[in-house]
């Protein structure tokens, strides 16, 4: 037990110090100066960390020759241009995000500006900017690239597949699973007994268990991945939370019972003149307000958590003159470690809340009322 606890403690310390190292040496990929050591560079770094990226950069450094080097690997860029589909690796942009590197794909020229890929207008060879640094001779393309967030979702999906495959194999051997399955089984039973059954009902909960389990473990694993020095911020992307909320919306609307639609569109027991007004209010609630509450809650909490952790780590830089290098590092370490522990709880809590609310909305839609 002592050995296991020691390993856990050392692992946590390694993660924390890796985060500090990544922060001090990483910086914005567009930063030419190396270290992140000013408030402006700190804000740019946090903004860059929260945004999606076309490549997977672990950290950056400046070598003895003054050249900026990035450690990581490129990801596939897949865009639909005016000349059709174009594919290449993100390394073609050389980590530049300011439109200075032009990727020539024969009949079309592509540039990357502020993490967005643009196509230059016919005949243009360089990017022209206005006073607000917006491109005036380029237009956006349809981007289907495997970005860092997409890579994170694929990795989370792979981990879910491997984990539940191990759980299934464990049940084939006996009633009590072993290995990874022993860790997953209590969580599966928790989702079933504490979320699905109470909110959906004993008769119909099994139909929706695959979705509820998938969305719970998908969000939970992505949230935990976001706490590692790898820099994932998948559930902090508004597009991801919108898609998850839309899945829940489609499921509870497509499975709504006759009683659900009758009470929504023509509510019994109220004056006829009020029924159209109540129908509009109910539809707005089910189609707009409920999905919006799902997507905003997950997006805002995860984004705020990342922002707070990164800001606390930055205290070692901003308070360096007041407390010295050792003092500012100690304060930053204690505060960041404290918030990181809370974020571990938040990672589970947000997965639980999203799954619980989804099951609640589904239960409201599939409920059948007794008629006397």
N, C-alpha and C positions, 0 to 999 in steps of 0.2 A: 504493500500500500504506500509506503514512504517513497519507494522508487517511482511508482506511477505518479504520485503527486508532484515529485520533483520534475519529472519529465513534462507534466502539464505546465508547471510554473515556468520552466525554461522555454517551453514552446511559446507561451504568452509573451515572455520577455523578447524572444527572437522576433515575434510579429511586431511588437511595439518598436523595437530599435530598427527593424527593417523599414517601418513606416517613416521613422525619423530620417534614415539614410536616403530613402527614396525622395523625401521632401527636400532635403538639403541639396541633393545632387541632381534631382530630376528637372524641375522647372517646366515652364511652357515649352513645347517643342519648337515654337517660333522664336524663343528667346536666344539671342546670340551671345549673351554675356556670361552664361554659365550658372553661377549660384543665384538662388532666390534670396535676396538680402535687402530688399526695399519694400515698403508697403505697396507700391504699384505692382511690383513683380509678384508679391504674395497674392494680391487680388487676381492678377492674371492667371497665376498658377491654379488657384482654387476654381476659377471659372473654367479653365481648361480641364481640370480633373472631373468636374461635374458634367461636362459635355461629352458627346460621343466622339469617336475617332475612327479614321479609316485604317489605322495601323495599331499594333499592340506594342507600345513602348514601355518597358519596365523601368528604366532610368536612363539618364543622360549624363555625360561628363565632357570636359574639355581636355584634350591631350596636351602633351608638351609643345606641340607645334601650333597650339591655339585653335585647333579644329574641333568643332562640336560633333561628338559621337553619341549615337543612340543605340541602346541595347534593347533588343526586342525582335519582332518579326513582322513582315508585311502581311496584309490581308487582301483578298481579292476585291477589286473594284469592278462593279458591273453596272454600267449606265446605258440608258437608251437616249441616243442623240438624234439630231435631225437626219443623220446618215445611217441610222439603225443602231443595233446593239454593239457596244464596245466593251471589251474586257481586258484587264491588265492588273498587275500587282501595285499596291499602294506605294511601294518603294520607288516607283517612277517619279513621284513628287519630291523625293529626297527630304522628307519631313518638313518641307516648306508649306506654309499656310497663307502666304501673302500674295499669291498670284504671280510670283517671279519665275516659277518653273512651269514651262508649257510642255504638255505631253502631246506629241504629234502622232495621231493614229491614221495618217494617210490623208483622208478626206475631211478630217475634223481635228481641231486643236482644243485641248481641255486644260483647265487650270483649277487649282483649289484655293478658295478664299474663305477664311473663317470657317473651316471644316465643311464647306459646301463646294460641290464640283460644278463648274460652269463650262459652257461651250462658247468659244470665241465666235464673234460674228464673221461672216464671209469676208475674206481678205485681210482680217486683222492678224497681226503677229505679236502684239503685246497688249496688255490690259490697260485700259484707261480708267481712271477713277475720278469721281467728283469730290467736292469738298468734304463730304461725309464718308469717304473711302468706300463708296459703292461702285461696282463695275458698271460702266456706261456702254461698253461694246461687247458685252457677254450676257448670256442668259442661262438659267438653271436647266439641268437635265433631270430626267427621271432616274433616281438613284436606287438601285437594288443591291448595293454592295454588301458584302459580309463585313460589317463594322465590328468594333470592339464589343458593343452591346449584343449584337447578333451572335458573335462568337461566345459570349457569356451565356446566352440563352441556350445555344446548342450544347455547351458544356454542362449546364444544369440539367438539360434533358437527358444527356448521356448518363450523368450520375444517378438520376431518378430511375432510368431504365436498368442500370446495373444493380442498384440497390434493391429494387422490387423483384428483379430476376433472382437475386440471392435469397430474398424472402420466400419466393415461390418454391425454389429448390429446397429450402429448409423445411417447408411444410410437407414436401414429398417424403422427406426422411423421417418425419415424426411430428407430433402435435406441438412440440416446442422448438422453434427455429433457433439456429445458432449463428454466431458471427454477426454480420451486418443486420441480418434479419431480426436478431434479438433487440437491436436498437430501434428498428423501424416499427416493430409490432406494437409497442405501447402507444406510439404516435398515431398509428392507423386506428387502434381501438379508441383513442381519445377523440379523433375526428368523427368516428362513427357514433360513439355513445354520448359525447358532450356537445357535438355540433349538429350532425345530420339528424339523428333520431328526435331530439327535442324540438327542432325547428321545422322539419319536413313531415314527420309522423312515421309511425311504425310501418304503415302499409306501403309507403312510396319512397322511403329514403334510399333503398338499395339501388334504385334506378340512377340516382344522382351521385352516388359514392365515387365512381371513377373520376368525375369532374372535380368534386370537392377535394379528393386526395391529390389530384394532379395540381390544382391551383395552390393548395396549401404547401406542398413540398416544393413546388416551383418557386413561389415567392420566398419561402423560408431559406432555401439554398442560395438564391440570388442575393438575398439580404446578407447572409453570412459571407458570401464571396465578396461583397462590397466592403467588408471590414478587414480584408486582407490587403497587403501591400500591392496586390495586382491591380488595384485601382478600378475595379468594376463599379459601375453606378447604373445598373440596368433598370431596377425598379424606381430609380430617380429620373428616368426618362418618361416624359408625359405620354409619348406615343405607346409605350409598353403598357402603362396603366390604363390608357384608353382602350386598348385591345382587350385586356383582361376584363374590364367593365362591360365591354360590348358582348363578350362571350356570355357573361352572366345575364345580360339583358335578353339576348336571343334565347337562352335556355328557359328563363321563366316566362317569357311571352309566348314561346312556341308550345309550352307545356301547360299553359293556363287552362283551368277547368271551366266548364260552362258557368258555374256559380261565380267564378272570378270575373269573367267578362260581363256577366249580368250585373254584378254589383259595381263594376267599374263604369260600364257604359249607360246603364239605366238603373240607378240605385233604388232598390225597393224601400218602402217605408218613409219616403220623403215626398213633399208636394211635387207634382209633375213639372211645374214651372221651374223648379230648382234643379231638376235632374240633368238637363244639358250643361248647366254651369258646373255641377259636381263632376260630370263626366270629363269635362275639360281639365279640371283640377286633378282628378285621379290619373288621367293619361299623362299629364305633365309630370306628375309625381313618379309614375312608373317608368316613363321613357326618358326623362331628363334628370330629375332631381336625384333619384336613387343611384343610377349609374355615375352621375357626377360626384356624389358623395363617396362612392367607392374609389374612383380614380384619383380624386384630389387628396383624400386622406392618405393613401399609400404614397403618392408622389411627394406630397409636402413633408411628411414625416421622415422619409428616407433622405430626401434632399437636405432638409434641415440638419439631420444627424451628421451627414458627410461634411456639411459646411462648418458645423460647430467643432468637429474633431480636427479638421484642417486648420481652423482658426486658432484652436488651442495649441496645436503643434507650432504654429507661427509665432507664438509668444516667446519662444527661445530666441527669435530674431528681433522682435520689436522691443523686448524688455532687456536686451543684452547690455545696453548702456547703463540702465538703472541698477541691475542686479548682478551684472557680470555674466560670463559665459556659463559658469557652473550653476549659479543661482537661477538664471532664467531657464536653463535646461531642466533643472529639478522641478521648478514650478510647472513648466510645460508638460513634463513627463507625468507628474502626479495627476494633473487635471485631465490630460488626454487619456490616461489609463482609466481614470474614473468614468469618463464619458464613454469610453470604448466598452467597458463592462456593461453600462446601461444600454448601449446600442445592441449588445448581444441579446438582451431581454426584448428590446424594441423589434429586433429582427423576427423573433418568434411572435411577438404580440401583434405586429402588423399582418403577418400571415394568418394568424388566428382571427383577427377582426375581419379581414377581407373574406375569409372562408365562412365565418359565422354570419356575416351580413348577406353573403350570397345565398347561403342555405335558408336564411330567414325570408329573403325575397322569393326564393323558389317555393318555400312552404306556404307563403301567402297566396301564390298563384295556383298551386295544385290542391289547396284545401277545398274540401267539399262540405258545404253547410247542410245541417239537418233542417228539413222542412216539416213543419207541423200543420 
